[in-house]
Amino acid sequence: MRSLSKPLKAAAILTALLGGAALWPVSAAENAIPNFDMDSRVGWIAGVPDSKEPIGDDFLPPPDGGPGPVMSDPAHPYIDNTYATRMGIQPTFHVADLTNPILQPWVREELRKVNTRVLAGEAVYTPKERCWPVGVPTWMLYPVTPVFFLQTPKVVTLIWQEDQMVRHIYMTDKHSPNVKPSWFGESIGHYENGDTLVVDTIGLNTRTFVDQFRTPHSEKLHVVERYRLIEGGKAIEAIATVEDPGAFTTPWRAMQRYRRVEQGPLTENVCAENNEGFFERAVEPIPTAAKADF
């Protein structure tokens, strides 16, 4: 085969160099690790600050349509305490819209029972008000106080300040062979596109709900969360894809938004202390271990 002339060789080398240079920023962006923890003063709070919008303790529908989460019954809209105070109106408890087509009959019946309690005047608080771990994807619905990200090469740790509840996301591509069901399941993760943390969770026990309406699930629950930095790193858009053939008729998606806050390092809040009566109303018993788990 004839060798290239000197001018052609120079052109080929220049083309290769320019091509490599053109591809480098894309490759770097793809391999970049988004910075969610920034420093010890930075946390992330669900919802929109200083607005007339409710706090972020309910899912938003998926941004591009399709099957979505359980929402409030239009005849009985949910009004949280913070929003009610801001607007000068009466707060309410959650009443689920039972017409959502994602619900299998047994799940719809469980929600109907909860609705009946609420509409009869019972104060139906969410279990987290009595220190119960909320599980996944309900983790995305922690309101009022910030969630902190602690990023290390092998593990990303998520910590909710109010109850010091913690999730560990192991940066690997495979789940364990035999995952024992637990409150937060087993989460594995990876980064994508330089701005997104993807979290895949299985092994969730059935003592949790998937939302604040007390929507139950089975042990087949599989959740993939995508936490994406937006607005130049000032906010996070989080989208959960939920699959559970034991509870839902189809996979569905839900969204949450977080805003960045700088309020100093993580502070300690202990849930179980002085929580015997919640607003002078009977609620869930504080979870108590019958035996050591080690």
ABEGO torsion letter per residue (X at the ends): XBBBBAAAAAAAAAAAAAAAAAAAAAAAAAABBBBAAGBAABBBBBEBBGBABBBBABBBBBAAEEBBBBBBBAABBBBBAAAAAAAGBBBBBBBBBAABAABBAAAAAAAAAAAAAAAAGBBBBBAAAAGBBAEOAAAAABBGBBBBBBBBAABBBBBBAAAGBBBBBBBBABBBABBBBBAAEBBBBBBBGGABBBBBBBGBBAABBABAAGBBBBAABBBBBBBBBBGGGABBBBBBBBBBAAABABBBBBBBBBBBBBAEBBBBBBAABGAABBGGBBBBBBBBBABBAX
